[in-house]
Amino acid sequence: MVPVEYMKRALSLAELAVGHASPNPAVGAVIIKDGEIIGEGYTQPPGSEHAEVVALRQAGEFARGATMYVSMEPCCHFGRTPPCTRSIIAAGISEVHMATIDPNPLVAGKGQAELETAGIKTYLGEQEKEALLINESYIKYITTGMPFITIKFAMSLDGKMATKTGDSKWISSEASRRYAHFMRYAADAIMVGINTIIIDNPQLTQRVGKRGGFTEKQPLRVIVDSKGRIPLDARVFQMPGKTLVATTKSITPRKKEDLTRIGVQVIELPDNDGRVDLRKLLQNLGKQEIASILVEGGGTLLGSFFDQKLMDKVVIFISPVIIGGKDAVSPIGGKGIDRMTEALRLNRVKMKLFDDDALVMGYVT
């Protein structure tokens, strides 16, 4: 393997940690000696070993004098685990190639400096763009305290997400739905509005199962329910997974008590025009170490996110069907705009095909 392939290998290992490393970054590490890989690893769940330590343990005594390729700057502070920099120095690694700096204020160049002070040569910036993309959620969360928000919906060619009767199964193809479940797997939380629960009664679980050798993980299910209308027998309260209901003072004490009794976390937030203040909700979830949220609908909730410009990324599945009808359901409600000059334009747009469906993905900033 040529040197650039070693960093690409580290990045592919980092991808295996996506969905389990949070709120830590998803990192991959590869240790090379005499042109051979002698150790590799990726971030384990919070409280467990980081990528560098996994790779060092695999390399053992052969790590002395070897070169490490790691997708993000090694940590240099005590958190749930000791600093990775100390383990690298103690192991006798001679060179460390880092794809990108860790933006965590506790690290942010200090890890690289510590390695250099110990006499280890460091190199920075190989495959940096790819490394930043893998950890886009972590980067926003660790620098702002707010979760990274991805809006996801499926629609027909004529911009409808359901017929006039509300039937929406299935607009998207099976391949699209499999990818959507991977998106759920990668997120810390899934968020929907109360109308989605009442109309569709979804369970909101991921069905990818196990990845990267980890045990199966379910994202937190967040239901935005301003008036406390959610039925106590809703499927979203079933195992596996935990559920949080975000509401306002409009919820009755009895309903709040009933939800708490069945194991639901209920948070009462200020209202904004009678609806849950979404910014306050996101701040609350950030404090709970929710670094990424996949918002799946319905139209009222999506409209509020668009009106307030609270999202970072938009993913749209477009199916080659035409529904028609002025009363058919559109994916985004809210106030909307008055002029095309005010329209939200996505940046860094990418497209991909899933069977006959087209996926359009872009960023708000």
N, C-alpha and C positions, 0 to 999 in steps of 0.2 A: 504493500500500500504506500502511496505517496503521502507526504505530510498533510495535504488538504483533506485527504480521505479520513485521517484520524479525527479531525474536528467534525467532519460530517458524521462519523460514527458516534461521537459524543452527543451530537444533536439528535440523532435517531434514538439514542438511549434516553435523552431528556424527554422525548415525546412519550416514552413509556410511563413517565411519572406524572404526566398531565392528568388531572382528575383526582390524584391522591396526595400530591405534595403540598397543596394549598393549606395554610396561607404562605408556606415557603415557596421559593421558586422551583420549577421543574428543571433539574440539572442532570447532565450526563458527564461522566469522566472516563477517560481512557489512559492507561499507562503503557508506554512503549519503551522497549529496551532491545538494542541490536536489531531493530526493524521488526520486532514481534510484539504483539499485544500480550502483556503479562498480567493485566488487571483491568477491570472495567466495572462500572456500576452506575446507578441512577438513584435519585432522591427517594428515600423511603418515606412512609407517612410521618406526620409531625411527631417529634419525640424520638424517632428512630434515626438511623444513620443517614448522613448526607452522601451524595454520589462519590465524593473524593475518598471518604473513609471506606466505603464499600470496595472501591477499586484498590485502595492501599492494602486492605485486609486480604484481598485475592492475590495481590502481587507478593505480599510477605517480604522476606529479606531481599528479594530481587529488585525491590523498588529503589534501592540505593544506587544513585547515579542515573536513574531513568528519567524519562520525560513524560509529563502529564499534559493531556489536552482536556480542557474542561469548558463547558458551554457558558459558564458564568463565573466571575471572580469568586474565589473561595471566601467563606465568611471568616471573620477575625474577632468575633465577639461571642460571649456566652449567652445562649438562648436556652432552648430545650435541650441542646447538646453542646459540647465544647467546641471551640473554634477549629475549623478544618485546617487553617493555616498552620497551627501547631502540629497537627498530625502530619502534614506534608513536610514540614521542616524536620521533624523527628525521624521520618522515614528516609531522609537523605535524597529526596528528589532533587535533580539538578536544574531542570527547566520546567516552567509552567506556561502553557499557551492558553490564553483566555479569550473566548469569543467576545465577551462584553463585560463591562463593569457592573457590579451589583448596585442598583440605585438606592438601596436601603441606606439611609443616613448613617447607620451604625457601621457600614462597610464603605461603600462609595469611594474606592481607591485605597482605602486603608489596608485591605487584605493584600493587594498587590505590593504596597509599600513594605509591609511586614515581611513578605517573601523576599523582596530585594534586599532588605536590611540583613536577612539571614544568608545572603550570598547566592540566592536562587535567581537565575535569569528568567525574566518574564517577557511575554509577547502578548500584545492585545489587538483585537479587531478582526481575527480570522472568522469568516462566516457570521459577522455581527448582525446583519440584517435578519438572517434566519433565526438567530438566537433570541433577538428581541421579539420576534413574532411568536415564538413558543411561549414566552412569558409576558405577553401583553397585559393579561389580567393582573399578574403580580406587580408589574411595573406601575400600573395606575394605582392599585391598592396601597402599595408600600410608600408611594410618594404623596398620596392625597388622603388616605384613610377611607376612600369611597370605593365600592365595588365597580368592576368593569361590567358594563351593561350591553348585552347582545339582544337585539330584537329579532325574533324569528317568526315568519308566517308563510303559509302556502296560499296560492291564489291561482285562478284561471287566467287565460289569456286576456279576458276582458275585465280583469281586476276584481273578481268576486271570490270570496272565501267560502261561501255557502249559497244554496238556493234560497228562494223566497220563503221556503218552509223551514229553513235552518239546517237542511241536510248538507253535511260536509265530508262524509266518509265515502270514498277517499278521494280527495282532489289530487294529492301527490302519489307518486309511484312507491312501490315497496322499497326500491333502492334509496329513494329520497327519505323515506321513513327510517330506514336503517341508519342513515347518516344523521338524521335528527336525534336518534337515540344516542349516538356517539356524542353529539353536542350536549345532551343532558348529562352524560357520563362525565364530560370534561368540566361541567359547571358545578359550583358550590351550591347553587340554589336554582330552582325553577319557580317562576312567578306567573300567576294568572289572576284574572279578575273573577269576581263572584259569579257573573253571568255565565262564564265558561263552565264553572262547577255545576250550576243549576241546570244548564241546557245539556251539556255533554257528559257530566259526571265522570271525569277521567280519574285515573289513579295517579298519573304523573310520576311514573317510575321510569328508570332507564332499564333497557333490556339488553345491554351489551354484555353484561355479566362481568367476569373477571378479566383483567388485562394486566400485563407486566408482572404476573405472579402475585398480585395483590388480592386480598379478599374482596368480595363484591361490595360496592359502595353505592349508596343512593344519595342524590342531592336533597337538600332541605326543600320542602314544598311550601312556598309562600303564597297565601291566598289574600288578595286585597278585597276586603269585605267591609265597606264603610258603615253599614247598618246592622251587621251581625245576622245576615240572612242565611248563612250556610247551614244546610241540614246536618244533623248530628250523625246520620247514617251515610254521609258522602263517602265515596270510595277513596278519596284523598286522605282519609284518616286511617285507612287500612295499612298494615305492614306489607312490604318493608318500607322503612324510611320514617322521618319525622316531619311534622307539619306545623307551620306557624300561620296564624291568622292575624292580619293587620287590620285594625278597625279604629273607630272613633268613639266619642262619648255617646253616640247614638245606640251602641249595643246595650242590651239590657243586662243588669247584674246577673240575672238567672242564666242567660245564654252564655255569658262569660264564665260563670261557674261550671256550667255543663261541659263546655269545651275544655276547661282546665282539668276537669275530672277524668276525661277520656285521654289525657296525655298531650293535649294540644297547647303549644305556647301561644298565648294571646298577648299582643302588645296594643295598647290604646294610644293613638297618636292624634295630634292636632288635625283639624280638617281644613281643606282648601276648597271653598265653594261647596261644602257638604261632602267632599270626598277626602279619603286619606291623603295627607300631605306626603307625596312621594319622596321628596327630597329628605324629609325627616325620617321616612322609612329606610331609605338607603343609608343614611347616616347611622341609624340604629343597627342595621345589618352589618355595616362595616365594623362597628364596635364588637360584633359577635364573630369577627374574623371571617366573614363571608366576602371573599375577594372577587367572585364572578357570579353573575346572575343571568340566566337565560329567560327572557320575557316572551311568553308564547301567546298571549292574548287575554281576552278578546279585544274587539275593536275599541271599546271605551277606554280600557287601560292603555292600549297602544297609542290611542289618540292623545292621552294625557302625557305619555312619555315624549311623543313628537312635539306637542305644543310647548312643553317645557324644555325640550332639547336635552333630555337627561341620558340619552343613549350614546354609546361609543361606536357600535357596529350594528349593521343591519344585514340579515341573511334572509333572502326571499326565494322560495321554491315556486317556479312558474310551470304549471301543467298545461299541455297543449289541448285544453278543453275550453269550450265557450258556454257559459251558463246563461247569460242574458237576463233581462227582467230588471225594471227600475227598482224593484223591492228586494232584489237579491242582496246578500250581505257583503259589504266591503270590509277589507281587513283593518282599516284605520279610521276611527271616528275622531272625536275631538272637535276643536274649533276650526282647525284648518287655517288657510291663508286667503288673502284677498287678491294678491297679484303674483304672477309667475316669478317675478324677481325675488319674491320672498320664499320660494320653494327650496326645500332642503335638497342639496346636491351631494351625493356621496363621492368620496375620494378613494383612490387606490382600489378601484373596482376590479373584481375578478369574476370570471364566469366558469361554470363547470356543468357537465351533463350527467344526469343520473337517469339511465334508461332514456325516455323521451322528455323528461323534465329538465328544465334549465335552472341552475342555481345562480343567483346574482348576489354577490357579497361586496360590501363596501363599508368605509368608515366615515363617521360624521366629521372628524377633524383630520 
